[in-house]
Amino acid sequence: MNQYSKRREALLYHAKPQPGKIQVVPTKAYATQRDLSLAYSPGVAEPCLEIAKDTDKVYKYTAKGNLVAVISNGTAVLGLGDIGPEASKPVMEGKGLLFKIFAGIDVFDIEVDATDIDKFVETVKAIAPTFGGINLEDIKAPESFEIERRLVEELNIPVMHDDQHGTAIISSAALLNALELAEKYIDEVKVVVSGAGSAALACANLYIALGVRVENIIMFDKDGMLVSSRTDLSDLQLKYAKDGEAVTLSQAIKGADVFLGLSVGNILTTEMLKSMNANPIVFAMANPVPEIDYDVAVATREDVIMATGRSDHPNQVNNVLGFPYIFRGALDVRATKINEAMKMAAVSALAELAKAPVPEQVNIAYGETKLNFGRDYIIPKPFDPRLITVVAPAVARAAMDSGVARRPINDWDSYVEELLNRLGNDNKMVRLLTNRAKTDPKRIVFAEADHLPVLKAAQIVMEEKIGIPILLGNKETIEELKKEIDFEGEVTIIDPKTDEENTRRNHYAQVFYDKKKRRGVQLLDAQKWMRERNYFAAMMVNEGDADAMVTGFSRSYPTTVKPIMQLIDKAPGVTRIATTNMMMTNRGPIFLSDTAINPDPTAEDLAKIALMTARTVRLFGMEPVVAMVSFSNFGSSSDKNAVKVREAVDYLHQNYPDLIVDGEIQADFALNAEMLSDKFPFSKLSGKKVNTLIFPNLAAANITYKLLKELDKSVSIGPIMLGMDKPVHIFQLGASVEEMVNMAAVAVVDAQEKEKRFRMSKKPE
């Protein structure tokens, strides 16, 4: 994608289907006149009177306790500089989105037209009663230091300038672990800092709090080394100014143990890196071009321990590891401020989390066999689901211990459960899925690439490095459509009907005929079918000319699935094909089966569908908790449709006792843990959060997933084919571009898994 195309896509993302990235959503009923009379006049007067008597009750009756203001004046926006408050709004909305999806915190973004410190502070103080906390963002130094200092002192709610402290907290956690691996003492290391802005100064301050000696820190800005004879330094910078003559960066870094870069790209040369002490620690955090390229650094020094601000290398110092959970913990105890104890607690929690065993879900997301604490893993990954349950409680405890918490937490187990429930529909699973696909992209055939939405999905798959598209369809049409959407780069285009494909087409036909000639297939029929894109694409996968296939956008599911079933074998040991849809609901991901294949499965079929679905759930790093749903609860009906579900459950209990599965059970009981535990405490599902529903027939499953998609606006990934020997997946008719991209990622991950299993089967015992 060229620069123009990227710009257009970014603008369209922010403009359509409605402008912006966040919205306000009601949390109370509003359907009736009674509801409205409670929401506003006259009912609203009652909480107003209660709050007037005791202002602390504002937390009981309003959203203040979960509401953070993201406030900027637009004077230091990303790498764009002083672009003004209006132009900073997309960034502030984006920050609000991150607060919501990672920690369930609501945000109002506020852009203030004030560069004067006094005016800015007074404005924020005047609106502070609305909020439970304030996140300052993209305010230029040195004003940002004074603004934050005054607001922290003058307000009784948490205030933090994330540009400073977020980076400092994450890099400090990385520093502690890097020093442990390097076997160095923090009070002895020599640190060279490239950059003297707000983030660099905050990092240095926190490093000192951890034990680095101030005399062992040498700091540089764009004009050179900070020395006391300079007249252009702020009071905060003077703390790191050295007496005597300035030296160059290359001179200062000789014999250094740590390099901290928050400056400009490629400022650290290989010669400088070679001059550092053994086991050098290099945090090159300029973005997008770090102070030294990661690959260059590790090629120069095998003993280097390196972190960057980039997601495509190990040890990404990403503020999203910190600010959502720091504010979460602060809000939940109604802290009056975010103090040093709370920041240090976040540092320690992050450092310790990196040493703990990594959940399979995270290994899967990053395509790792097993992430372990070491040089390539000194800080947790941003998609680690444990962050909210580790960092937020640590911050909350520190607030309580340091005396700034106004609502202490007594039941920590319940608090952790509450944190998990806050994650909700944040689409983390989609990000995990695409991230996993990117670790080992596969060749994926898009069988209907001469349809614009399919081609757009293929473009995204290629540009995001999810997979390597192979486009099937009319070449002339595809080339024209590519120009229309600025689809650039080398990509294979194949038209199965053209003469140039005669040799391959006839080869595919012969292979198919040889395999199926005793099942009524004629060679002439096979040759004719290979002109059809779905037959051709399936044979490409069968013959190893592609790794996976997706199709179904323009044709009905039964029409599309027929050639797939003819050409692609079932996986070894599988007797029944099925499908599952992963739905991103408000309570988290839920798998629904069978949504597309089996109209009226038997008890035996249902058991097999449950087992195949459970394997797929594990593929996504989750432990399956399976409810076999019906209109009946545990024998309350003798109808044959309830009986077959009961029989399937009996079979699974007898033969797969370790699988958490139960039924027959009605859907509301399956999904409402309190109802289930109250009425059916004997169930294997009691006390568990169900994430998989197996339906008694196709109608129930198909209708349910489509209702969820349309009424609840749940993101759907599927139908995911279960039981096929090859990675072949079918879109729903008219699928959206987003749905097709997600299905392509599923196909790539499926190909990765099948390749892994094949390699394992070939290993000598």
Secondary structure, 3 states (H helix, E strand, C coil): CCHHHHHHHHHHHHHCCCCCCCCCCCCCCCCCHHHHHHHCCCCCHHHHHHHHHCHHHHHHHCCHHHEEEEEECCCCECCCECCCHHHHHHHHHHHHHHHHHHHCCEEEEEECCCCCHHHHHHHHHHHHHHCCEEEECCCCCCHHHHHHHHHHHHCCCCEEEHHHHHHHHHHHHHHHHHHHHHCCCCCCCCEEEECCCHHHHHHHHHHHHHCCCHHHEEEEECCEECECCCCCCCHHHHCCCECCCCCCHHHHCCCCCEEEECCCCCCCCHHHHHCCCCCCEEEECCCCCCCCCHHHHHHHCCCCEEEECCCCCCCECCHHHCHHHHHHHHHHCCCCCCCHHHHHHHHHHHHHHCCCCCCHHHHHHCCCCCCCCECCECCCCCCCCCHHHHHHHHHHHHHHHCCCCCCCCCCHHHHHHHHHHHCCCCCHHHHHHHHHHHCCCCEEEECCCCCHHHHHHHHHHHHCCCCEEEEECCHHHHHHHHHHCCCCCCCEEECCCCHHHHHHHHHHHHHHHHHHHHHCCCHHHHHHHCCCHHHHHHHHHHCCCCCEEEECCCCCHHHHHHHHHHHCCECCCCCCCEEEEEEEECCEEEEEECCCCCCCCCHHHHHHHHHHHHHHHHHCCCCCEEEEECCCCCCCCCCHHHHHHHHHHHHHHHHCCCCEEEEEECHHHHHCHHHHHHHCCCCCCCCCCCCEEECCCHHHHHHHHHHHHHHCCCEEEEEEEECECCCEEECCCCCCHHHHHHHHHHHHHHHHHHHHHHHHHHCCC
